[in-house]
Amino acid sequence: MAASLNRVPRLDRDQVVRAALRLLDEVGLDGLTLRRLAAELDVQAPALYWHFANKQQLLDQMAHVMTQPWMDITSTTAAGRRWEDWLIEVARTYRALLLSHRDGARLVASTRPLPDSLPLLDGCIAAFQQATGCGPGQALQCLTTLITFVRGFVLDEEAELHRAQEQPEPQTHQGTKRPAPRTPQPAPHLDAAMHDIGSPNGEGTFEYGLHLIVDGIRTALHNRTTSRNDGKATPGVHETAV
């Protein structure tokens, strides 16, 4: 009886993942180790192996827990809306999700979907199919293209943040910032472009790329519909004449 009273409560799997996500925000993906996580939970490192055979399994579960609420909402918000508006919201909320955790995009990019994620992805495909009338394969391709763009864009944003943290802007002895050094090589077209849009990694560039993809998807869906209709007009080519 005394032994059971003195027993340390067993760690819950969800507790481990939530602690790992908190630690990710503090130390980043490179600093997240099982040893450090065990110290955060005040246990010995072997205790974590009851739940995860290795760090990769932990990372996979972290990515699932992080993205699951977003996927739940995404698959249920398409009804009664223009698919373009829904897709733009999907991209914006996904970017916000990845930016809500330090190295969020790196975490998701380095993991693979768990079986529990597949029904959520299935729901997103069904929602896009219902909104556009396309087939399941094209729906998956459209969603994958959009999500890959967002994740890649956020990876660049994260990298820029890391560079800024590792190389702080120099200070003068009076404490004022020195002006940014100019390149000795002429770059008039780049100068003009930066004058037009500001940072190429900024909000404007994200929105431009997002709408470019949506416009491309609209064209692809239109072309597929037109091709299918043209095919039906020629019996014996795409269908058997009765």
TILO-316368 format. One line per 3 residues: for each residue y, z, x of N, C-alpha, C, O, CB. Coordinates in steps of 0.1 Angstrom, whole numbers, plus 5000, padded with zeros to 4 digits. Glycine has a CB too. Layout:
BEGIN
Y Z X Y Z X Y Z X Y Z X Y Z X ~ ...
***
This chain:
BEGIN
4988 5000 5008 5000 5000 5000 5013 5000 5009 5022 4993 5006 5000 5012 4991 ~ 5012 5009 5019 5024 5009 5028 5026 4996 5035 5037 4992 5038 5022 5021 5038 ~ 5015 4990 5039 5016 4977 5046 5023 4967 5037 5031 4959 5042 5002 4972 5050
5020 4967 5024 5026 4957 5015 5041 4960 5013 5049 4950 5012 5019 4956 5002 ~ 5045 4972 5014 5059 4976 5012 5067 4972 5024 5079 4968 5023 5060 4991 5010 ~ 5061 4972 5036 5068 4968 5048 5067 4953 5051 5073 4949 5061 5062 4976 5060
5060 4946 5043 5058 4932 5046 5072 4924 5044 5078 4927 5034 5047 4926 5037 ~ 5075 4915 5053 5087 4907 5051 5085 4897 5041 5075 4890 5041 5091 4901 5065 ~ 5094 4895 5031 5092 4885 5020 5090 4871 5026 5097 4868 5035 5104 4885 5010
5081 4864 5020 5078 4851 5025 5090 4842 5022 5096 4842 5012 5065 4845 5019 ~ 5093 4833 5032 5104 4824 5030 5101 4814 5019 5090 4809 5018 5107 4816 5043 ~ 5111 4811 5011 5109 4800 5001 5113 4787 5007 5122 4786 5015 5118 4803 4988
5106 4776 5004 5109 4763 5010 5123 4758 5007 5130 4753 5016 5099 4753 5004 ~ 5127 4760 4995 5141 4756 4991 5151 4765 4999 5162 4759 5003 5143 4758 4976 ~ 5148 4777 5002 5157 4786 5009 5159 4780 5024 5170 4781 5029 5152 4800 5010
5148 4776 5029 5148 4770 5043 5157 4757 5043 5165 4756 5052 5134 4767 5048 ~ 5156 4749 5033 5163 4736 5033 5178 4739 5031 5186 4733 5037 5158 4727 5021 ~ 5181 4748 5022 5195 4751 5019 5202 4757 5032 5213 4754 5035 5197 4761 5008
5194 4766 5039 5200 4771 5051 5202 4760 5062 5211 4761 5069 5190 4782 5057 ~ 5192 4751 5062 5194 4740 5072 5206 4731 5069 5212 4727 5078 5181 4731 5071 ~ 5209 4729 5056 5221 4721 5052 5234 4729 5056 5243 4723 5060 5221 4718 5037
5234 4742 5054 5245 4750 5059 5247 4749 5074 5258 4748 5079 5244 4765 5054 ~ 5236 4750 5081 5236 4749 5095 5241 4735 5100 5248 4734 5110 5223 4753 5101 ~ 5236 4725 5093 5241 4711 5096 5256 4710 5096 5262 4704 5105 5234 4701 5086
5262 4716 5086 5277 4716 5085 5283 4723 5097 5294 4720 5101 5281 4722 5072 ~ 5276 4733 5102 5282 4741 5113 5280 4734 5127 5290 4734 5135 5276 4755 5114 ~ 5268 4729 5130 5265 4725 5143 5262 4710 5144 5261 4705 5155 5253 4732 5148
5261 4703 5133 5258 4689 5133 5243 4686 5135 5235 4695 5137 5266 4682 5144 ~ 5240 4673 5134 5226 4669 5134 5220 4672 5148 5208 4676 5149 5224 4655 5130 ~ 5227 4669 5159 5222 4671 5172 5220 4686 5175 5211 4690 5183 5232 4666 5182
5228 4695 5169 5226 4709 5172 5216 4716 5163 5213 4728 5165 5239 4716 5170 ~ 5211 4709 5153 5202 4715 5143 5188 4715 5149 5182 4704 5151 5202 4707 5130 ~ 5183 4727 5153 5169 4728 5158 5162 4738 5150 5168 4747 5143 5170 4732 5173
5149 4738 5150 5141 4747 5143 5143 4761 5149 5143 4771 5141 5126 4743 5144 ~ 5145 4762 5162 5147 4776 5167 5160 4782 5162 5161 4793 5159 5147 4775 5183 ~ 5170 4773 5162 5183 4778 5157 5183 4781 5142 5188 4791 5137 5195 4768 5159
5175 4773 5134 5174 4776 5120 5166 4789 5118 5170 4797 5109 5166 4764 5113 ~ 5156 4791 5126 5148 4804 5124 5157 4816 5127 5157 4826 5120 5136 4804 5134 ~ 5166 4815 5137 5175 4826 5140 5185 4828 5128 5188 4839 5125 5183 4823 5153
5189 4817 5122 5198 4817 5110 5192 4825 5099 5198 4832 5092 5202 4803 5106 ~ 5178 4823 5097 5171 4829 5087 5165 4843 5091 5159 4850 5083 5160 4820 5082 ~ 5167 4847 5103 5163 4859 5109 5147 4860 5108 5142 4870 5104 5169 4871 5101
5141 4849 5112 5126 4849 5113 5122 4843 5127 5131 4838 5134 5120 4841 5101 ~ 5110 4844 5130 5105 4837 5141 5102 4822 5138 5099 4819 5127 5091 4843 5147 ~ 5104 4813 5148 5103 4799 5146 5089 4795 5139 5089 4786 5131 5104 4792 5159
5078 4801 5143 5065 4797 5137 5065 4799 5122 5057 4793 5115 5054 4805 5143 ~ 5074 4808 5116 5074 4810 5102 5078 4797 5095 5074 4795 5083 5083 4821 5098 ~ 5086 4789 5101 5090 4776 5095 5079 4766 5093 5080 4757 5084 5102 4770 5102
5069 4767 5101 5058 4758 5101 5049 4760 5089 5040 4751 5086 5050 4758 5114 ~ 5050 4770 5082 5043 4772 5069 5048 4761 5059 5041 4757 5050 5045 4786 5063 ~ 5061 4757 5061 5067 4748 5051 5068 4734 5057 5067 4724 5049 5080 4753 5047
5070 4732 5070 5073 4719 5076 5065 4718 5089 5067 4727 5098 5088 4717 5078 ~ 5057 4708 5090 5049 4706 5102 5058 4703 5114 5054 4705 5125 5039 4695 5100 ~ 5069 4697 5112 5078 4693 5123 5092 4691 5118 5095 4693 5106 5073 4679 5129
5101 4688 5127 5115 4687 5123 5118 4675 5114 5126 4676 5105 5124 4686 5135 ~ 5110 4664 5116 5112 4652 5107 5110 4655 5093 5117 4651 5084 5104 4641 5112 ~ 5099 4663 5090 5096 4667 5076 5108 4675 5070 5111 4673 5058 5083 4675 5075
5113 4684 5078 5125 4691 5073 5137 4682 5070 5143 4684 5060 5129 4702 5084 ~ 5140 4673 5079 5151 4664 5077 5149 4655 5065 5158 4653 5057 5153 4655 5089 ~ 5136 4651 5062 5133 4643 5050 5136 4651 5038 5142 4646 5028 5118 4638 5051
5132 4664 5038 5135 4672 5026 5149 4675 5025 5154 4676 5013 5127 4685 5028 ~ 5157 4677 5036 5171 4679 5035 5178 4667 5028 5187 4669 5020 5177 4682 5049 ~ 5175 4655 5033 5181 4643 5027 5178 4642 5012 5186 4638 5004 5176 4631 5034
5165 4646 5008 5162 4645 4994 5170 4655 4986 5175 4651 4975 5147 4648 4992 ~ 5171 4667 4991 5178 4677 4983 5193 4674 4982 5200 4676 4972 5177 4691 4990 ~ 5198 4668 4993 5212 4664 4993 5215 4653 4983 5226 4653 4977 5217 4660 5007
5206 4643 4982 5209 4631 4974 5204 4632 4960 5208 4624 4952 5203 4619 4981 ~ 5195 4641 4957 5188 4642 4944 5198 4643 4933 5197 4635 4923 5179 4653 4944 ~ 5208 4652 4933 5218 4653 4922 5225 4640 4920 5228 4636 4908 5228 4664 4924
5229 4633 4931 5236 4621 4929 5228 4610 4923 5232 4603 4914 5241 4616 4943 ~ 5215 4609 4927 5206 4599 4921 5203 4602 4906 5202 4593 4898 5193 4599 4928 ~ 5202 4615 4903 5201 4619 4889 5212 4614 4880 5210 4608 4869 5200 4634 4887
5224 4616 4885 5236 4612 4877 5237 4597 4877 5241 4591 4867 5249 4618 4883 ~ 5235 4590 4889 5236 4576 4890 5228 4568 4880 5232 4558 4874 5232 4571 4904 ~ 5215 4573 4878 5206 4565 4869 5210 4567 4854 5204 4560 4846 5192 4570 4871
5219 4576 4851 5221 4579 4837 5236 4575 4833 5240 4577 4821 5219 4594 4834 ~ 5244 4569 4842 5258 4567 4838 5261 4552 4836 5272 4548 4835 5266 4572 4849 ~ 5250 4544 4836 5253 4529 4834 5254 4525 4820 5260 4514 4817 5242 4521 4841
5248 4533 4811 5247 4528 4797 5261 4527 4791 5270 4535 4792 5239 4539 4788 ~ 5263 4515 4784 5276 4513 4777 5287 4509 4786 5299 4509 4782 5279 4524 4769 ~ 5285 4506 4799 5296 4503 4808 5294 4489 4814 5283 4484 4814 5297 4513 4819
5305 4483 4819 5304 4471 4827 5296 4474 4840 5299 4484 4846 5318 4464 4829 ~ 5287 4466 4843 5279 4469 4855 5287 4469 4867 5284 4477 4877 5267 4458 4857 ~ 5298 4461 4868 5307 4461 4880 5313 4475 4881 5314 4480 4893 5318 4451 4878
5318 4481 4870 5324 4494 4871 5314 4505 4875 5317 4514 4883 5331 4498 4857 ~ 5302 4504 4870 5292 4513 4873 5288 4512 4888 5287 4523 4895 5279 4511 4865 ~ 5287 4500 4893 5283 4498 4907 5294 4503 4916 5291 4509 4927 5280 4483 4910
5306 4501 4913 5317 4506 4921 5317 4521 4922 5319 4527 4932 5331 4501 4916 ~ 5315 4527 4910 5314 4542 4910 5302 4547 4918 5303 4557 4925 5313 4547 4895 ~ 5291 4540 4917 5279 4544 4925 5283 4544 4940 5279 4554 4947 5267 4534 4923
5290 4534 4945 5293 4533 4959 5303 4544 4963 5301 4550 4973 5299 4519 4962 ~ 5313 4546 4955 5323 4556 4958 5317 4570 4958 5320 4578 4967 5335 4556 4948 ~ 5309 4573 4948 5303 4587 4948 5293 4589 4959 5291 4600 4964 5296 4589 4934
5286 4578 4963 5276 4579 4974 5284 4582 4987 5280 4590 4995 5268 4566 4975 ~ 5295 4575 4989 5303 4578 5001 5308 4592 5001 5307 4599 5011 5315 4568 5002 ~ 5313 4597 4990 5318 4611 4989 5306 4620 4992 5308 4631 4998 5323 4613 4975
5294 4617 4987 5283 4626 4990 5280 4627 5005 5278 4637 5010 5270 4621 4982 ~ 5279 4615 5011 5276 4615 5025 5287 4622 5034 5283 4629 5044 5275 4600 5030 ~ 5299 4621 5030 5310 4627 5037 5311 4642 5034 5318 4650 5040 5323 4621 5033
5304 4647 5024 5304 4661 5020 5297 4670 5030 5298 4682 5029 5299 4663 5006 ~ 5288 4664 5038 5281 4672 5048 5284 4665 5062 5285 4653 5063 5266 4672 5045 ~ 5285 4674 5072 5286 4669 5085 5274 4660 5089 5263 4665 5087 5288 4680 5096
5276 4648 5095 5266 4639 5098 5257 4636 5086 5245 4634 5088 5257 4645 5109 ~ 5262 4636 5074 5254 4633 5062 5248 4619 5063 5237 4617 5059 5263 4634 5050 ~ 5256 4609 5067 5251 4595 5068 5240 4594 5079 5230 4588 5077 5262 4585 5071
5242 4601 5090 5231 4601 5100 5219 4607 5095 5208 4603 5099 5236 4608 5113 ~ 5220 4618 5088 5208 4625 5083 5200 4615 5074 5188 4614 5075 5212 4637 5075 ~ 5207 4609 5064 5200 4600 5055 5195 4588 5062 5184 4584 5058 5210 4596 5043
5202 4583 5071 5197 4571 5078 5185 4573 5087 5177 4564 5090 5208 4565 5087 ~ 5183 4586 5091 5172 4589 5100 5160 4594 5092 5150 4599 5098 5176 4600 5110 ~ 5160 4594 5079 5149 4599 5071 5143 4588 5062 5148 4577 5061 5154 4611 5062
5132 4591 5055 5126 4582 5046 5125 4589 5032 5124 4601 5032 5112 4578 5051 ~ 5125 4581 5022 5124 4587 5008 5111 4594 5006 5100 4590 5011 5126 4576 4998 ~ 5112 4606 5000 5100 4613 4996 5094 4608 4983 5101 4601 4975 5103 4628 4995
5082 4611 4980 5076 4606 4967 5084 4611 4955 5085 4604 4945 5062 4611 4966 ~ 5090 4623 4956 5098 4628 4945 5111 4619 4943 5117 4620 4932 5102 4642 4948 ~ 5115 4612 4953 5127 4603 4952 5124 4590 4944 5133 4584 4939 5133 4601 4965
5112 4586 4944 5109 4573 4939 5112 4572 4924 5117 4561 4920 5094 4570 4941 ~ 5109 4582 4915 5113 4580 4901 5128 4579 4899 5132 4572 4890 5107 4592 4893 ~ 5136 4586 4908 5150 4585 4907 5155 4571 4911 5163 4565 4904 5157 4595 4916
5149 4565 4921 5152 4552 4925 5148 4542 4914 5155 4532 4911 5146 4548 4938 ~ 5137 4545 4908 5132 4536 4897 5142 4536 4886 5144 4526 4879 5118 4541 4892 ~ 5148 4548 4883 5157 4548 4872 5170 4540 4875 5176 4534 4866 5161 4563 4870
5174 4540 4888 5186 4532 4892 5183 4518 4890 5192 4510 4886 5190 4536 4906 ~ 5171 4513 4894 5167 4499 4893 5167 4495 4878 5172 4485 4874 5154 4496 4899 ~ 5162 4504 4870 5161 4501 4855 5175 4500 4849 5178 4492 4841 5153 4512 4848
5184 4509 4853 5197 4509 4848 5205 4496 4852 5212 4490 4843 5205 4521 4853 ~ 5203 4492 4864 5209 4479 4868 5204 4467 4861 5211 4458 4857 5208 4477 4884 ~ 5190 4467 4859 5184 4456 4852 5189 4455 4838 5192 4444 4833 5169 4458 4852
5190 4467 4831 5195 4467 4817 5209 4462 4816 5212 4456 4807 5193 4481 4812 ~ 5217 4466 4826 5231 4462 4825 5234 4447 4829 5243 4442 4824 5239 4471 4835 ~ 5225 4441 4837 5228 4428 4842 5218 4417 4836 5221 4405 4836 5228 4427 4857
5206 4422 4832 5196 4412 4828 5188 4406 4839 5180 4397 4837 5202 4402 4820 ~ 5190 4410 4852 5183 4405 4863 5169 4410 4864 5166 4420 4857 5191 4407 4876 ~ 5161 4405 4873 5147 4410 4875 5147 4422 4884 5158 4425 4890 5139 4399 4881
5136 4429 4885 5135 4441 4893 5138 4439 4908 5144 4447 4915 5122 4448 4891 ~ 5133 4427 4913 5135 4424 4927 5149 4422 4931 5154 4428 4941 5127 4412 4931 ~ 5156 4415 4923 5171 4413 4926 5179 4425 4924 5188 4428 4931 5176 4401 4916
5175 4434 4914 5182 4446 4912 5180 4455 4924 5190 4461 4929 5176 4454 4900 ~ 5168 4456 4930 5166 4464 4942 5174 4458 4954 5180 4466 4962 5151 4464 4946 ~ 5174 4445 4955 5182 4439 4966 5197 4442 4965 5203 4445 4975 5180 4424 4966
5202 4441 4953 5217 4444 4951 5220 4458 4954 5230 4461 4961 5221 4440 4936 ~ 5212 4467 4949 5214 4481 4952 5213 4485 4966 5221 4492 4972 5205 4490 4943 ~ 5203 4479 4973 5200 4481 4987 5212 4476 4995 5216 4483 5005 5187 4475 4992
5217 4464 4992 5228 4459 4999 5241 4468 4998 5247 4470 5008 5232 4445 4994 ~ 5243 4473 4986 5255 4481 4984 5253 4495 4992 5263 4499 4998 5257 4484 4969 ~ 5242 4501 4990 5240 4514 4996 5240 4513 5012 5245 4522 5018 5226 4520 4992
5234 4502 5017 5234 4500 5031 5249 4499 5037 5252 4504 5047 5226 4488 5035 ~ 5257 4491 5029 5271 4490 5033 5278 4503 5033 5285 4507 5043 5278 4481 5023 ~ 5276 4511 5023 5283 4524 5022 5278 4533 5034 5286 4540 5040 5280 4531 5009
5265 4534 5036 5260 4543 5046 5265 4538 5060 5268 4547 5068 5245 4543 5046 ~ 5265 4525 5063 5270 4520 5075 5285 4523 5077 5289 4527 5088 5268 4505 5077 ~ 5293 4522 5067 5307 4525 5067 5309 4540 5071 5318 4543 5079 5314 4521 5054
5302 4548 5064 5303 4563 5067 5298 4566 5081 5304 4575 5087 5295 4571 5056 ~ 5288 4559 5086 5284 4562 5100 5295 4559 5109 5297 4566 5119 5271 4553 5103 ~ 5303 4548 5107 5314 4545 5115 5325 4556 5114 5331 4560 5124 5320 4532 5112
5327 4561 5102 5337 4572 5100 5332 4584 5107 5341 4591 5113 5338 4575 5085 ~ 5319 4588 5107 5315 4599 5114 5316 4598 5129 5320 4607 5136 5300 4602 5110 ~ 5313 4586 5134 5314 4583 5148 5329 4585 5153 5332 4590 5163 5309 4569 5152
5338 4580 5145 5352 4581 5148 5357 4595 5148 5365 4599 5156 5361 4573 5138 ~ 5352 4603 5139 5355 4617 5138 5349 4624 5151 5356 4633 5157 5349 4624 5126 ~ 5337 4621 5155 5331 4627 5167 5340 4623 5179 5343 4632 5188 5317 4622 5169
5344 4611 5180 5352 4607 5192 5365 4614 5192 5370 4618 5203 5355 4592 5191 ~ 5371 4616 5180 5384 4623 5180 5383 4638 5184 5392 4644 5190 5390 4622 5165 ~ 5371 4644 5180 5369 4658 5184 5366 4660 5199 5370 4669 5205 5357 4664 5176
5359 4650 5204 5355 4650 5219 5367 4647 5228 5368 4651 5239 5344 4642 5221 ~ 5376 4638 5223 5388 4634 5231 5401 4636 5223 5407 4627 5218 5386 4619 5234 ~ 5405 4649 5223 5417 4652 5216 5429 4645 5222 5429 4642 5234 5420 4667 5215
5439 4642 5214 5451 4635 5219 5458 4644 5229 5459 4656 5227 5460 4632 5207 ~ 5462 4638 5240 5468 4645 5251 5482 4651 5246 5488 4646 5238 5471 4637 5263 ~ 5485 4663 5252 5498 4670 5249 5507 4670 5261 5502 4670 5273 5495 4684 5244
5519 4669 5259 5529 4670 5270 5531 4685 5273 5526 4694 5265 5543 4663 5267 ~ 5538 4689 5283 5540 4703 5287 5549 4710 5276 5549 4722 5276 5546 4704 5300 ~ 5557 4702 5268 5564 4708 5258 5556 4710 5245 5561 4715 5235 5577 4700 5255
5543 4704 5245 5535 4706 5233 5535 4695 5224 5529 4695 5213 5538 4719 5226 ~ 5543 4684 5227 5544 4673 5218 5534 4662 5222 5530 4661 5234 5558 4666 5218 ~ 5529 4654 5213 5519 4644 5215 5525 4632 5223 5536 4628 5220 5513 4639 5202
5518 4628 5233 5522 4616 5240 5519 4603 5231 5510 4603 5223 5515 4614 5253 ~ 5528 4593 5233 5525 4581 5225 5512 4575 5230 5508 4575 5242 5536 4571 5226 ~ 5505 4568 5220 5492 4562 5224 5494 4551 5234 5504 4543 5232 5485 4556 5211
5486 4550 5244 5488 4539 5254 5485 4526 5248 5476 4524 5240 5479 4541 5266 ~ 5493 4516 5252 5492 4502 5247 5483 4494 5257 5483 4496 5269 5505 4495 5245 ~ 5475 4485 5252 5467 4477 5260 5475 4467 5268 5485 4462 5263 5456 4469 5252
5472 4465 5281 5480 4456 5289 5477 4441 5285 5485 4433 5289 5477 4458 5304 ~ 5467 4439 5278 5463 4425 5274 5470 4422 5260 5470 4430 5251 5448 4423 5273 ~ 5476 4410 5259 5482 4406 5246 5472 4405 5235 5461 4399 5238 5490 4394 5248
5474 4410 5224 5465 4408 5212 5474 4407 5200 5474 4415 5191 5456 4421 5211 ~ 5481 4396 5199 5490 4394 5187 5483 4393 5174 5489 4398 5164 5498 4381 5189 ~ 5471 4387 5173 5465 4386 5160 5460 4400 5156 5460 4403 5144 5453 4376 5161
5455 4408 5165 5450 4421 5162 5462 4430 5158 5461 4438 5149 5443 4427 5174 ~ 5473 4429 5165 5485 4436 5162 5490 4433 5148 5493 4442 5140 5496 4434 5172 ~ 5489 4420 5144 5494 4416 5131 5484 4421 5120 5488 4425 5109 5494 4401 5130
5471 4421 5123 5461 4426 5114 5463 4441 5111 5462 4445 5100 5447 4423 5119 ~ 5465 4448 5122 5467 4463 5121 5479 4466 5113 5480 4476 5106 5467 4470 5134 ~ 5490 4457 5115 5502 4459 5108 5500 4457 5093 5506 4464 5085 5513 4450 5113
5491 4448 5090 5488 4445 5076 5480 4455 5069 5483 4459 5057 5481 4431 5074 ~ 5470 4460 5075 5460 4469 5068 5459 4483 5073 5453 4491 5067 5446 4463 5069 ~ 5465 4486 5085 5464 4499 5091 5450 4500 5098 5446 4490 5104 5465 4510 5080
5444 4511 5096 5431 4514 5103 5420 4505 5097 5419 4504 5085 5427 4528 5102 ~ 5412 4498 5105 5401 4490 5099 5390 4498 5094 5381 4493 5087 5396 4481 5110 ~ 5390 4511 5096 5380 4520 5091 5386 4529 5079 5379 4538 5075 5375 4530 5102
5397 4525 5074 5404 4533 5064 5399 4530 5050 5390 4522 5048 5418 4531 5065 ~ 5405 4537 5040 5402 4536 5026 5403 4521 5021 5395 4516 5014 5410 4545 5018 ~ 5414 4515 5026 5416 4501 5021 5405 4491 5025 5401 4483 5017 5429 4496 5027
5400 4493 5037 5389 4485 5042 5376 4487 5034 5368 4478 5031 5387 4486 5057 ~ 5374 4500 5031 5362 4504 5023 5362 4497 5010 5353 4491 5005 5360 4519 5022 ~ 5374 4498 5003 5375 4492 4990 5374 4477 4990 5368 4471 4982 5389 4496 4984
5380 4471 5001 5379 4456 5002 5364 4452 5004 5360 4443 4997 5387 4452 5015 ~ 5357 4459 5012 5343 4455 5014 5335 4458 5002 5326 4450 4998 5337 4463 5026 ~ 5338 4469 4995 5330 4472 4983 5332 4461 4972 5323 4456 4966 5335 4485 4977
5345 4457 4970 5347 4447 4960 5342 4433 4964 5338 4425 4956 5362 4446 4957 ~ 5342 4431 4977 5336 4418 4982 5321 4417 4979 5317 4407 4975 5338 4417 4997 ~ 5314 4428 4980 5300 4429 4977 5298 4427 4962 5289 4420 4958 5294 4442 4982
5306 4434 4954 5304 4433 4940 5307 4419 4935 5300 4413 4926 5314 4443 4932 ~ 5317 4412 4941 5320 4398 4938 5308 4389 4941 5305 4380 4934 5333 4394 4945 ~ 5302 4392 4953 5291 4384 4957 5279 4386 4948 5272 4377 4945 5287 4388 4971
5277 4398 4943 5266 4401 4934 5268 4394 4921 5259 4388 4915 5264 4416 4932 ~ 5281 4394 4916 5284 4387 4904 5281 4372 4905 5275 4366 4896 5299 4389 4900 ~ 5284 4366 4917 5281 4352 4919 5267 4349 4919 5262 4340 4914 5288 4347 4932
5259 4358 4926 5245 4356 4927 5238 4357 4914 5229 4350 4911 5239 4367 4937 ~ 5242 4367 4905 5237 4368 4892 5240 4356 4883 5231 4351 4876 5242 4381 4885 ~ 5252 4351 4885 5256 4339 4877 5248 4327 4881 5243 4319 4873 5271 4336 4879
5246 4325 4895 5238 4314 4900 5224 4315 4895 5218 4304 4892 5239 4313 4915 ~ 5218 4327 4895 5204 4328 4891 5203 4325 4876 5193 4318 4872 5199 4342 4894 ~ 5212 4329 4868 5212 4327 4854 5213 4312 4851 5206 4306 4843 5222 4334 4846
5222 4305 4858 5224 4291 4857 5212 4283 4861 5208 4274 4854 5237 4286 4865 ~ 5206 4287 4872 5194 4280 4877 5183 4282 4867 5175 4273 4865 5190 4286 4891 ~ 5181 4294 4861 5170 4296 4852 5172 4288 4839 5163 4282 4834 5170 4311 4848
5185 4287 4835 5188 4279 4823 5185 4264 4825 5180 4257 4817 5202 4281 4818 ~ 5189 4260 4837 5187 4245 4841 5172 4243 4841 5168 4232 4837 5194 4242 4854 ~ 5165 4252 4846 5150 4250 4847 5144 4249 4834 5134 4241 4832 5144 4261 4855
5149 4257 4824 5143 4256 4811 5146 4243 4804 5139 4239 4795 5148 4268 4802 ~ 5156 4236 4809 5160 4224 4802 5151 4212 4807 5153 4201 4802 5175 4221 4805 ~ 5143 4215 4817 5134 4204 4822 5119 4208 4821 5114 4214 4830 5138 4201 4837
5113 4206 4809 5099 4209 4807 5090 4203 4818 5092 4192 4822 5094 4205 4793 ~ 5080 4211 4822 5071 4206 4831 5075 4208 4846 5066 4207 4855 5069 4191 4830 ~ 5087 4213 4848 5091 4216 4862 5090 4230 4865 5083 4235 4874 5106 4211 4865
5096 4238 4856 5095 4253 4858 5086 4260 4847 5083 4271 4848 5109 4259 4857 ~ 5083 4252 4837 5074 4258 4827 5066 4247 4821 5069 4235 4822 5083 4265 4815 ~ 5055 4250 4815 5045 4241 4810 5050 4236 4796 5052 4245 4787 5031 4246 4809
5052 4224 4794 5055 4219 4781 5044 4220 4771 5032 4218 4774 5060 4204 4781 ~ 5047 4225 4759 5037 4227 4749 5035 4214 4741 5026 4214 4732 5041 4239 4739
***
